């Protein structure tokens, strides 16, 4: 009996040797994802590629389950275009952000860097019971161990935990360093991720392989009560 988890033709992490991370163009790979099969989309597109945001919104509206969220990073200069593109098929819920502090040089005033994230929805996701988690920010530095634009594991874990439950399926169209799949493994979630660059995809798989699963896994009924 095959006990592995599939999403259409894709083996979900952590059950396959690819660790749920597939190499290729997300626009083509996503065509095989069944309708209304994903619990959360959490992704970080190239900010200048506005058409990717428009495609993302259309695809998210198809593959997300009803009343589910799509978390999308963007940059402030491109905000109006990104926002308008996402609103073509999704509803706006909230602005989230990652805040970190840096220093220009010894003796000079520090600077605050804000990385904004749009919380969009298909319907109305049920996350308000964990407000403290998803509204939190962090001063952790960038997670650039494997990718220049990597976000901190701690922040990704807080938001992923707030929007999903044990066994939920999380989709990342632009995997990069693999922070979302790695966090999913640490939280006991299933994941599917796409990355167009083969070398980056392999580094992401290695990162996931080196991530420890949770030592204690609650039953879904226990998690509901939190």
DAHUDA-V964429 format. One record per residue. N is the residue number from 1. SS is DSSP state (alpha for helix, beta for strand, coil for the rest). PHI is phi in whole degrees, -180 to 180 (none if undefined). Layout:
BEGIN
N | SS | PHI
N | SS | PHI
END
This chain:
BEGIN
1 | coil | none
2 | coil | -87
3 | coil | -97
4 | coil | -73
5 | coil | -98
6 | beta | -120
7 | beta | -128
8 | coil | 61
9 | coil | -83
10 | beta | -94
11 | beta | -79
12 | coil | -84
13 | beta | -68
14 | coil | -102
15 | coil | -91
16 | coil | -121
17 | coil | -68
18 | coil | -81
19 | coil | 58
20 | coil | 75
21 | beta | -113
22 | beta | -112
23 | beta | -92
24 | coil | 153
25 | coil | -77
26 | alpha | -58
27 | alpha | -61
28 | alpha | -84
29 | alpha | -64
30 | alpha | -69
31 | alpha | -61
32 | alpha | -89
33 | coil | -77
34 | coil | -64
35 | coil | -62
36 | coil | 49
37 | coil | -121
38 | beta | -117
39 | beta | -88
40 | beta | -154
41 | beta | -108
42 | beta | -136
43 | beta | -152
44 | coil | -134
45 | coil | -73
46 | coil | -74
47 | coil | -63
48 | coil | -80
49 | coil | -88
50 | alpha | -63
51 | alpha | -64
52 | alpha | -65
53 | alpha | -66
54 | alpha | -65
55 | alpha | -63
56 | alpha | -58
57 | alpha | -62
58 | alpha | -63
59 | alpha | -69
60 | alpha | -60
61 | alpha | -62
62 | alpha | -83
63 | alpha | -90
64 | beta | -71
65 | beta | -68
66 | beta | -57
67 | beta | 60
68 | beta | -127
69 | beta | -109
70 | beta | -129
71 | beta | -102
72 | beta | -133
73 | beta | -75
74 | coil | -152
75 | coil | -115
76 | alpha | -61
77 | alpha | -59
78 | alpha | -98
79 | alpha | -54
80 | alpha | -57
81 | alpha | -71
82 | alpha | -63
83 | alpha | -63
84 | alpha | -63
85 | alpha | -65
86 | alpha | -69
87 | coil | -74
88 | coil | -65
89 | coil | -137
90 | coil | -126
91 | beta | -99
92 | beta | -78
93 | beta | -116
94 | beta | -167
95 | beta | -94
96 | beta | -115
97 | beta | -160
98 | beta | -109
99 | beta | -115
100 | beta | -138
101 | beta | -110
102 | beta | -136
103 | beta | -131
104 | coil | -72
105 | coil | -173
106 | coil | -54
107 | coil | 85
108 | coil | -106
109 | coil | -65
110 | beta | -72
111 | beta | -122
112 | beta | -112
113 | beta | -110
114 | beta | -112
115 | beta | -110
116 | beta | -86
117 | beta | -139
118 | beta | -95
119 | beta | -96
120 | beta | -109
121 | beta | -140
122 | beta | -107
123 | coil | 91
124 | coil | -138
125 | coil | -74
126 | coil | -101
127 | coil | -121
128 | alpha | -67
129 | alpha | -67
130 | alpha | -116
131 | alpha | -50
132 | alpha | -59
133 | alpha | -73
134 | alpha | -79
135 | coil | -88
136 | coil | -70
137 | coil | -119
138 | coil | -140
139 | coil | -100
140 | coil | -64
141 | coil | -72
142 | coil | -64
143 | coil | -93
144 | coil | -100
145 | coil | -61
146 | coil | -127
147 | coil | -156
148 | coil | -63
149 | coil | -105
150 | coil | -63
151 | coil | -99
152 | coil | -68
153 | alpha | -57
154 | alpha | -62
155 | alpha | -69
156 | alpha | -60
157 | alpha | -66
158 | alpha | -60
159 | alpha | -73
160 | alpha | -62
161 | alpha | -64
162 | alpha | -69
163 | alpha | -100
164 | coil | -137
165 | coil | -123
166 | coil | -53
167 | coil | 86
168 | coil | -63
169 | beta | -104
170 | beta | -112
171 | beta | -116
172 | beta | -126
173 | coil | -74
174 | coil | -130
175 | coil | -69
176 | coil | 57
177 | coil | -73
178 | coil | 88
179 | alpha | -64
180 | alpha | -65
181 | alpha | -59
182 | alpha | -63
183 | alpha | -64
184 | alpha | -58
185 | alpha | -62
186 | alpha | -68
187 | alpha | -100
188 | coil | 80
189 | coil | -102
190 | beta | -94
191 | beta | -147
192 | beta | -136
193 | beta | -140
194 | beta | -122
195 | beta | -147
196 | coil | -77
197 | coil | -92
198 | alpha | -61
199 | alpha | -66
200 | alpha | -64
201 | alpha | -63
202 | alpha | -68
203 | alpha | -65
204 | alpha | -65
205 | alpha | -62
206 | alpha | -63
207 | alpha | -61
208 | alpha | -67
209 | alpha | -60
210 | coil | -89
211 | coil | -92
212 | coil | -84
213 | coil | -72
214 | coil | -63
215 | coil | -72
216 | coil | -124
217 | coil | -111
218 | coil | -74
219 | coil | -72
220 | alpha | -53
221 | alpha | -65
222 | alpha | -68
223 | alpha | -67
224 | alpha | -60
225 | coil | -80
226 | coil | -77
END
